[in-house]
Amino acid sequence: MVNNVCYIFPGQGSQYVGMGRSLYDNSAEAKDVFDQAENILPGVNLKKLCFEGPIEKLTETANSQVAILVSSVATLEALKAGRKTEGVGHAVSSCAGLSLGEYSALVASGALEFQYAVRLVRRRGELMEEAARNNPGTMASILGMSAEGLKEVCAEAKAEIANFNSPGQIVISGKIESVKKAMVLAEKKGAKKAILLNVSGPFHSSFMKEAALEFKKELDKTKFSSPKIPIVSNVTADYEKGPEDIKANLVKQLYSPVRWEESVMKISGDGCGAFLEIGPGKVLKGLLRRINSELTVSNIETIEDIKQERRHV
Protein backbone atom coordinates (compact mmCIF):
# COMPACT_ATOMS: atom_id res chain seq x y z
CA MET A 1 0.00 0.00 0.00
CA VAL A 2 1.11 3.57 -0.67
CA ASN A 3 2.42 5.08 2.58
CA ASN A 4 1.01 8.56 2.02
CA VAL A 5 -2.79 8.46 2.23
CA CYS A 6 -5.82 10.71 2.57
CA TYR A 7 -8.64 9.71 4.90
CA ILE A 8 -12.06 10.44 3.37
CA PHE A 9 -15.43 10.14 5.10
CA PRO A 10 -18.93 9.53 3.69
CA GLY A 11 -21.94 11.81 3.91
CA GLN A 12 -25.68 11.40 4.35
CA GLY A 13 -27.19 8.64 2.23
CA SER A 14 -24.50 6.08 3.11
CA GLN A 15 -26.45 4.73 6.09
CA TYR A 16 -27.71 1.16 6.21
CA VAL A 17 -29.09 -1.08 8.94
CA GLY A 18 -26.24 -3.06 10.49
CA MET A 19 -23.52 -0.46 9.96
CA GLY A 20 -20.87 -0.53 12.66
CA ARG A 21 -22.10 -3.81 14.18
CA SER A 22 -19.02 -5.93 13.42
CA LEU A 23 -16.79 -3.17 14.77
CA TYR A 24 -18.81 -2.80 17.95
CA ASP A 25 -18.67 -6.56 18.55
CA ASN A 26 -14.95 -6.94 17.81
CA SER A 27 -13.21 -3.70 18.76
CA ALA A 28 -13.09 -2.22 22.25
CA GLU A 29 -12.24 1.15 20.72
CA ALA A 30 -15.24 1.13 18.38
CA LYS A 31 -17.51 -0.01 21.21
CA ASP A 32 -16.28 2.89 23.32
CA VAL A 33 -17.14 5.38 20.54
CA PHE A 34 -20.74 4.11 20.33
CA ASP A 35 -21.08 4.06 24.12
CA GLN A 36 -19.69 7.59 24.41
CA ALA A 37 -22.15 8.85 21.80
CA GLU A 38 -25.13 7.40 23.67
CA ASN A 39 -23.93 9.07 26.88
CA ILE A 40 -23.65 12.40 25.01
CA LEU A 41 -27.15 11.97 23.48
CA PRO A 42 -29.06 9.96 26.12
CA GLY A 43 -32.39 10.29 24.30
CA VAL A 44 -31.08 8.75 21.08
CA ASN A 45 -30.64 4.97 20.95
CA LEU A 46 -27.87 5.07 18.36
CA LYS A 47 -26.82 1.46 18.67
CA LYS A 48 -30.35 0.21 18.07
CA LEU A 49 -30.78 2.63 15.14
CA CYS A 50 -27.50 1.58 13.50
CA PHE A 51 -27.64 -2.15 14.21
CA GLU A 52 -31.38 -2.89 14.00
CA GLY A 53 -33.08 0.06 12.30
CA PRO A 54 -35.77 0.34 11.09
CA ILE A 55 -34.30 1.95 7.98
CA GLU A 56 -37.09 4.57 7.86
CA LYS A 57 -36.09 5.82 11.31
CA LEU A 58 -32.38 5.60 10.59
CA THR A 59 -32.83 7.60 7.36
CA GLU A 60 -34.42 10.59 9.12
CA THR A 61 -31.94 13.47 8.74
CA ALA A 62 -31.51 14.12 12.47
CA ASN A 63 -30.76 10.42 13.03
CA SER A 64 -28.79 9.48 9.92
CA GLN A 65 -26.28 12.30 10.23
CA VAL A 66 -25.19 11.52 13.77
CA ALA A 67 -25.36 7.76 13.12
CA ILE A 68 -22.98 8.06 10.14
CA LEU A 69 -20.63 10.31 12.13
CA VAL A 70 -20.48 7.83 15.03
CA SER A 71 -20.05 4.81 12.74
CA SER A 72 -17.28 6.59 10.83
CA VAL A 73 -15.36 7.63 13.95
CA ALA A 74 -15.81 4.13 15.44
CA THR A 75 -14.29 2.71 12.24
CA LEU A 76 -11.41 5.18 12.44
CA GLU A 77 -10.65 4.30 16.07
CA ALA A 78 -10.76 0.57 15.36
CA LEU A 79 -8.40 1.09 12.41
CA LYS A 80 -5.96 3.12 14.49
CA ALA A 81 -6.02 0.56 17.31
CA GLY A 82 -5.35 -2.30 14.92
CA ARG A 83 -2.35 -0.50 13.46
CA LYS A 84 -0.95 0.22 16.90
CA THR A 85 -1.26 -3.43 17.91
CA GLU A 86 0.44 -4.62 14.74
CA GLY A 87 3.12 -1.93 14.89
CA VAL A 88 2.33 -0.80 11.36
CA GLY A 89 1.02 2.39 9.86
CA HIS A 90 1.24 5.02 7.19
CA ALA A 91 1.49 8.78 6.97
CA VAL A 92 -1.88 10.48 6.76
CA SER A 93 -1.31 13.44 4.47
CA SER A 94 -4.80 14.94 4.64
CA CYS A 95 -8.47 14.43 5.46
CA ALA A 96 -11.73 15.31 3.71
CA GLY A 97 -15.39 14.40 3.95
CA LEU A 98 -18.42 14.72 1.70
CA SER A 99 -20.79 17.26 3.29
CA LEU A 100 -21.69 15.65 6.63
CA GLY A 101 -18.48 13.61 6.31
CA GLU A 102 -16.50 16.79 6.89
CA TYR A 103 -17.32 16.48 10.61
CA SER A 104 -15.74 13.00 10.75
CA ALA A 105 -12.74 14.47 8.93
CA LEU A 106 -12.52 17.29 11.49
CA VAL A 107 -12.44 14.74 14.30
CA ALA A 108 -9.77 12.72 12.46
CA SER A 109 -7.68 15.86 11.88
CA GLY A 110 -7.74 16.82 15.57
CA ALA A 111 -9.64 20.06 14.89
CA LEU A 112 -12.83 18.98 16.71
CA GLU A 113 -13.31 16.74 19.75
CA PHE A 114 -15.66 13.81 19.22
CA GLN A 115 -18.07 14.89 21.98
CA TYR A 116 -18.53 18.30 20.35
CA ALA A 117 -18.92 16.75 16.90
CA VAL A 118 -21.75 14.50 18.14
CA ARG A 119 -23.69 17.43 19.60
CA LEU A 120 -23.09 19.64 16.56
CA VAL A 121 -24.10 17.01 14.03
CA ARG A 122 -27.26 16.10 15.92
CA ARG A 123 -28.24 19.78 16.03
CA ARG A 124 -27.28 20.23 12.37
CA GLY A 125 -29.63 17.41 11.38
CA GLU A 126 -32.49 18.81 13.46
CA LEU A 127 -32.10 22.30 11.97
CA MET A 128 -31.92 20.93 8.42
CA GLU A 129 -35.10 18.92 9.01
CA GLU A 130 -36.84 22.03 10.33
CA ALA A 131 -35.67 24.15 7.39
CA ALA A 132 -36.87 21.47 4.97
CA ARG A 133 -40.33 21.48 6.58
CA ASN A 134 -40.48 25.27 6.26
CA ASN A 135 -39.15 25.21 2.68
CA PRO A 136 -40.35 22.03 0.96
CA GLY A 137 -38.02 20.99 -1.81
CA THR A 138 -35.95 18.19 -3.28
CA MET A 139 -32.72 17.33 -5.12
CA ALA A 140 -31.80 15.57 -8.36
CA SER A 141 -28.66 14.06 -9.84
CA ILE A 142 -27.85 15.20 -13.39
CA LEU A 143 -25.58 12.89 -15.35
CA GLY A 144 -23.52 13.71 -18.41
CA MET A 145 -23.84 17.48 -18.51
CA SER A 146 -21.20 20.18 -18.13
CA ALA A 147 -21.21 22.47 -15.12
CA GLU A 148 -21.60 25.53 -17.35
CA GLY A 149 -24.54 24.02 -19.21
CA LEU A 150 -26.23 23.03 -15.96
CA LYS A 151 -25.71 26.47 -14.46
CA GLU A 152 -27.68 27.92 -17.38
CA VAL A 153 -30.43 25.34 -16.88
CA CYS A 154 -30.63 26.13 -13.16
CA ALA A 155 -30.83 29.85 -13.83
CA GLU A 156 -33.79 29.27 -16.16
CA ALA A 157 -35.57 26.83 -13.82
CA LYS A 158 -34.72 28.72 -10.60
CA ALA A 159 -32.91 25.70 -9.17
CA GLU A 160 -29.42 25.66 -7.64
CA ILE A 161 -26.32 23.48 -7.91
CA ALA A 162 -25.74 21.57 -4.67
CA ASN A 163 -22.87 19.14 -5.33
CA PHE A 164 -20.06 18.96 -7.87
CA ASN A 165 -19.48 15.26 -7.17
CA SER A 166 -17.44 14.06 -10.15
CA PRO A 167 -17.10 14.65 -13.89
CA GLY A 168 -20.55 14.19 -15.35
CA GLN A 169 -22.34 13.92 -12.00
CA ILE A 170 -23.75 17.10 -10.51
CA VAL A 171 -26.58 17.38 -7.98
CA ILE A 172 -29.13 20.19 -8.09
CA SER A 173 -31.44 21.43 -5.33
CA GLY A 174 -34.45 23.70 -4.83
CA LYS A 175 -38.23 23.81 -4.78
CA ILE A 176 -39.85 20.65 -6.16
CA GLU A 177 -41.28 22.37 -9.24
CA SER A 178 -37.94 24.10 -9.96
CA VAL A 179 -35.93 20.88 -9.70
CA LYS A 180 -38.39 18.99 -11.91
CA LYS A 181 -38.30 21.78 -14.51
CA ALA A 182 -34.50 21.74 -14.45
CA MET A 183 -34.51 17.95 -14.95
CA VAL A 184 -36.63 18.27 -18.10
CA LEU A 185 -34.53 21.16 -19.44
CA ALA A 186 -31.27 19.34 -18.72
CA GLU A 187 -32.37 16.26 -20.66
CA LYS A 188 -33.55 18.43 -23.55
CA LYS A 189 -30.15 20.12 -23.62
CA GLY A 190 -28.13 16.91 -23.72
CA ALA A 191 -27.90 15.46 -20.20
CA LYS A 192 -27.67 11.66 -20.30
CA LYS A 193 -30.01 11.23 -17.35
CA ALA A 194 -31.78 13.19 -14.60
CA ILE A 195 -32.60 11.25 -11.42
CA LEU A 196 -34.84 12.59 -8.66
CA LEU A 197 -33.23 11.81 -5.29
CA ASN A 198 -35.01 10.39 -2.26
CA VAL A 199 -34.25 13.28 0.10
CA SER A 200 -36.39 15.26 2.51
CA GLY A 201 -35.42 18.78 1.47
CA PRO A 202 -33.49 21.24 -0.73
CA PHE A 203 -30.11 20.76 0.97
CA HIS A 204 -27.01 22.78 0.02
CA SER A 205 -29.20 25.56 -1.34
CA SER A 206 -30.27 29.05 -0.26
CA PHE A 207 -33.30 27.44 1.42
CA MET A 208 -30.94 26.23 4.18
CA LYS A 209 -29.84 29.75 5.15
CA GLU A 210 -32.24 29.94 8.10
CA ALA A 211 -30.77 26.67 9.41
CA ALA A 212 -27.27 28.06 8.88
CA LEU A 213 -28.00 31.18 10.95
CA GLU A 214 -29.23 29.06 13.85
CA PHE A 215 -26.37 26.60 13.47
CA LYS A 216 -23.85 29.45 13.68
CA LYS A 217 -24.97 29.98 17.29
CA GLU A 218 -24.02 26.38 18.07
CA LEU A 219 -20.67 26.69 16.31
CA ASP A 220 -19.85 29.90 18.15
CA LYS A 221 -20.21 28.03 21.46
CA THR A 222 -17.99 25.14 20.32
CA LYS A 223 -14.23 24.88 20.73
CA PHE A 224 -12.25 24.14 17.58
CA SER A 225 -8.47 23.72 17.26
CA SER A 226 -6.05 24.08 14.39
CA PRO A 227 -5.97 20.77 12.48
CA LYS A 228 -3.01 18.49 13.20
CA ILE A 229 -3.63 16.83 9.82
CA PRO A 230 -4.49 19.14 6.88
CA ILE A 231 -8.20 19.08 6.07
CA VAL A 232 -9.83 20.24 2.84
CA SER A 233 -13.08 22.22 3.07
CA ASN A 234 -16.17 21.41 0.98
CA VAL A 235 -16.83 25.12 0.52
CA THR A 236 -13.40 26.27 -0.68
CA ALA A 237 -11.87 23.00 -2.01
CA ASP A 238 -8.73 24.15 -0.19
CA TYR A 239 -7.04 23.54 3.15
CA GLU A 240 -8.61 24.97 6.27
CA LYS A 241 -6.52 27.72 7.84
CA GLY A 242 -7.68 27.67 11.47
CA PRO A 243 -10.62 27.48 13.90
CA GLU A 244 -12.42 30.63 12.79
CA ASP A 245 -12.18 29.73 9.12
CA ILE A 246 -13.44 26.23 9.88
CA LYS A 247 -16.49 27.61 11.70
CA ALA A 248 -17.26 30.11 8.93
CA ASN A 249 -17.02 27.39 6.28
CA LEU A 250 -19.26 25.02 8.23
CA VAL A 251 -21.96 27.71 8.28
CA LYS A 252 -21.58 28.30 4.53
CA GLN A 253 -21.49 24.57 3.86
CA LEU A 254 -25.21 24.26 4.69
CA TYR A 255 -26.27 26.49 1.79
CA SER A 256 -23.28 26.29 -0.60
CA PRO A 257 -22.31 23.74 -3.26
CA VAL A 258 -20.10 20.86 -2.14
CA ARG A 259 -16.96 21.07 -4.29
CA TRP A 260 -15.99 17.41 -3.96
CA GLU A 261 -14.42 16.92 -7.38
CA GLU A 262 -12.16 19.96 -6.86
CA SER A 263 -11.31 18.80 -3.33
CA VAL A 264 -10.10 15.41 -4.58
CA MET A 265 -8.16 17.06 -7.40
CA LYS A 266 -6.51 19.40 -4.88
CA ILE A 267 -5.42 16.49 -2.67
CA SER A 268 -4.22 14.29 -5.54
CA GLY A 269 -2.52 17.28 -7.18
CA ASP A 270 -0.47 17.69 -4.01
CA GLY A 271 0.96 14.21 -4.50
CA CYS A 272 -1.48 11.93 -2.66
CA GLY A 273 -2.56 8.99 -4.81
CA ALA A 274 -4.08 6.71 -2.15
CA PHE A 275 -7.35 7.22 -0.28
CA LEU A 276 -9.04 5.31 2.53
CA GLU A 277 -12.84 5.69 2.62
CA ILE A 278 -13.60 5.25 6.32
CA GLY A 279 -17.20 4.59 7.36
CA PRO A 280 -20.36 3.09 5.87
CA GLY A 281 -20.83 2.53 2.15
CA LYS A 282 -18.74 2.82 -0.98
CA VAL A 283 -20.15 6.03 -2.51
CA LEU A 284 -16.86 7.92 -2.39
CA LYS A 285 -14.89 5.11 -4.02
CA GLY A 286 -17.21 5.32 -7.03
CA LEU A 287 -16.87 9.10 -7.23
CA LEU A 288 -13.08 9.00 -6.98
CA ARG A 289 -12.86 6.44 -9.78
CA ARG A 290 -14.74 8.87 -12.02
CA ILE A 291 -12.61 11.82 -10.92
CA ASN A 292 -9.29 10.03 -11.54
CA SER A 293 -9.17 6.33 -12.37
CA GLU A 294 -5.49 6.18 -11.37
CA LEU A 295 -6.22 6.87 -7.69
CA THR A 296 -6.07 3.96 -5.25
CA VAL A 297 -9.16 3.81 -3.03
CA SER A 298 -9.90 1.25 -0.31
CA ASN A 299 -13.03 0.98 1.85
CA ILE A 300 -12.85 0.44 5.59
CA GLU A 301 -16.22 -0.23 7.22
CA THR A 302 -16.05 -3.66 8.92
CA ILE A 303 -13.60 -5.51 11.16
CA GLU A 304 -12.71 -7.74 8.19
CA ASP A 305 -11.82 -4.67 6.11
CA ILE A 306 -9.44 -3.56 8.85
CA LYS A 307 -7.76 -6.98 9.02
CA GLN A 308 -7.40 -7.10 5.25
CA GLU A 309 -6.08 -3.55 5.04
CA ARG A 310 -3.43 -4.26 7.69
CA ARG A 311 -2.14 -7.21 5.65
CA HIS A 312 -1.42 -4.83 2.76
CA VAL A 313 0.31 -2.05 4.70
N, C-alpha and C positions, 0 to 999 in steps of 0.2 A: 504493500500500500504506500502511496505517496505520503511523505512525512508531514508536509505542510497542508493543512486542511481548513475548510470553512465549515462551521456548524450552522445549519439552516433548520428552521422550525416552521411547522405547518400552521395554517390559519383555520378559520371556521369553515366547516364543511367536511373536515377530515375525521370527524367523530364517528365512532361505531360502537355498538354494544359489545363489551368484552375488552375494550382497549385498556391496557395497563395491567390486566389480570395476571399474566404470567410473570410480570416484573414484581408485582405486589407479593405473589406467592413464593418467589425465589430470590428476592433481593431485599435485605434488611434496609438498605438505603432508600430503595423505591417505596417500600412499606412506610418508612418514616415520613416521606414526602406526602403521601396520601393521608396519613394520620395527622400530620401537622395542618394540612389544608382543612380537614374536618374540624380541628380545634379552632382554627381561625374563623371558619364559617359554620358555627354549630347548627344552624338551621338548614344546612344543605347536605344531604346524604350523598356525597360525591362518589364514594365507593360503590354504593348501590346503583347510582346513575350510570357510572362507567362500566361496571361489571355485568349488571343485569338489565339496565334500561328502565322502562321501555324507550325505544328509539324516539318516539314522539316527544317524550319529556326531555331526553338527552339533547335533542335537536333545538329546543327552545334557546334563543340567543343568550339569555342570562345564564343558562346552565351549560351550554356547549362551550362557551368561551372559557370559562374557568375550568371545566373538565379537560379541555385540550391543553391548557396551560399546565395543569397539575400532572397530566399524563406525560407531557413532554419533559417537564423538569424531573419527574420520577425516572424517566428513561435516561436522561442525562446523568443523574446521580448514580444509577446502576452501572452505566457505562464507565464513569470515572472510577468507581469502586473496583470494577473488574480489572481495569488497567493497573490500578495501584497494587492489587493482589498479585497480578502476573508480572509486575515490574516492567511493563511496556507502555508505550505511549507515542504521541506525535505532537508536533507543534500546531496549536490552533492559531491560525493567522487572522481570523475574523469571524464574526457572527452576523446573521441576518435572519429575519423572519417575515413571512407573508402576512401583512396586516396584523391580526391578533398575534401571530407568531413572533412579532417583534418584542412582545413582553417576555416570552421565553428566552429570546436572544439577549435581552437586557439582563435577565437573571444570570445567564451563562457568562456574560461579559463582566459581571461584577458591578454593574451600574445600578442594579435594583435588587434589594433583598427579597427573597421569596415571599415572606409574609406580606410585604407591601404589594407585591405583584398580584397576589391572590385577591386582596381587597380591591385593588384598582380594577382588575379585570372583571370581577363580579359586578362592580358598580358600572363599569363601561357597558357591559351587556344589558344591565337594567335600563340605563339611559338610552341605549340604542333601540331597545324594545319600545320604550315610551315614545321616542321620536318617530318610530315607524308607525305606531298607532295614531299619532297626531298628523302624520304626513304619509298616508298610504302610498306605497309604490312598490317597485320590483326591480329586477336586474336581468340582463341577458348577455350571453356570450356570443360575440360575433367572430366568425372564423373566416380567414382568407381575405381580409380587407386591410388596406394600409391605414395607419393612424391618421394621416391627413385626410383621406377620403371619409373616414368615420367621424372625424371632427366636423366636417361639413354636414354630414347626415344628422349628427346630434344637434347642430345649430338649427337646422331646419325643423327637426322634430321636438326641440326643446328638451332633449335628454342630455346626459352628461357622461363623460368617460370616467369609469371607476377604477379599472385595473389594466395596466399594460403588462400582461402576464408573460407573453412570449411572442415571437414573430408569428403573425397570423392569428393570434388569439387575444382579443381585447374585450373587456367586460364593460357594459354600459349600465347606467342607473338613472332612476327618475320616477315620475308619476307613471302609473300603469299604461295610460293611453299614449304617453310620450314614448315610452320604451317600445311598445308594440308598433307605433308608427315608424320609429327608427329601424326596427327589425325589417319591416316591409321595404323601406327605402334602401336599406343596406343591401338586401338581396337583389333589388332592382338595379343597384349600381355595382353589382359584381361580387358581393360577399358569397362565399361558398355555402355558408349556413348561418342561421341565427337561431339560437336556442334560449328559450325562456328558462331562467333559473328558479329553483324551488327555494326562494328566500322570503323572509318576512318583511322586507322593507327596502327603501332606496339607499343602501349603504354607500359610503364613500362618495356622497353627493352633497350639494348645498342644503339638502333637507335634513342633514345631520348636524347643522350648525348649532341648533338649540341644545342638542346633547353635548356638543363640544364645549359650549359655554359653561354648562353645569359641571362637566368633567374636569375643566380647568381648575375648579375649586378643590376637587379631590387631589389633583396633581400638585397644586400649590402647597398642600398640607403634607406631601410625601417627600421623604428624603431620597435623593438620587446622588450617586457618586460618579466620578469620571470613570469610564470603562477601562478595565484592566486589559481586555481584549478588544481591538477595534470592532465597532458595530456600524453597519450601514443602515441608514434611515430609509424607510419607504417613501417619505415625502421628498427628500433631496437626492436619493440615489448616491449619497456620499457619506463619508464617515462622520459620526456624531462628534461634536467638539467638546461638550461638557454638559453638566446637569441642566443648566437653563435651556440650552439648545434642545436637549432631549425632551424636556417638558413641552417646549413650544411646538416641537414636531409631532408629539403625541396628540396634542390638541388638533393640529392641522390634519393629522392622519385620518381623523373621523370623517372629514368632508372633502379630502383631497384624493386624487388618483394615486393608487399604489404603483410605484415605478419599479416593478420587480425585474423586468427584463434588463433595464439599465443597471439595477443593483448588482445583478449577477455578472453583467459585462464589466462593471467596475472592479469587482472582486477578482474575476478571472484575468482581467487586464493587468492587475497588479501582481500576477504571477501564481495565483492559486488555481490549480487544475483539479483538485479533489474536494468533494463536498460530502458531508454526512447529514442526511435528513433525519433528524432526531424527533420522534414522536409518532402519533398515529397517521397511517395512510402513506400513499406514495404519489401524491399530487405533485409535489415539488420535483421529484425525479423526472416525471413526464415533462414538466415545463423546462427544466434545465436541458433535457435532451433536444428540445426544439430550439432553445436559445443557442446552444453550442454542443453538437454531438460528440465533440472530443473531450468534454468534461467527464470525470469519473464521479459517479454519484452512488452512494450506498444508503440503504434504509436501515435505521435502527429503531425498532418498536417492540421487540419481544426479547425475552431472555436468550432465546436461540440465536437471534440476530447478533446479540452482544458476544456470545461465545464464538460465533463464526467470524465476526469482525476481528476479534482478538487473534485468531489463528492467522490472519492475513497482515497483521501489523509488522 
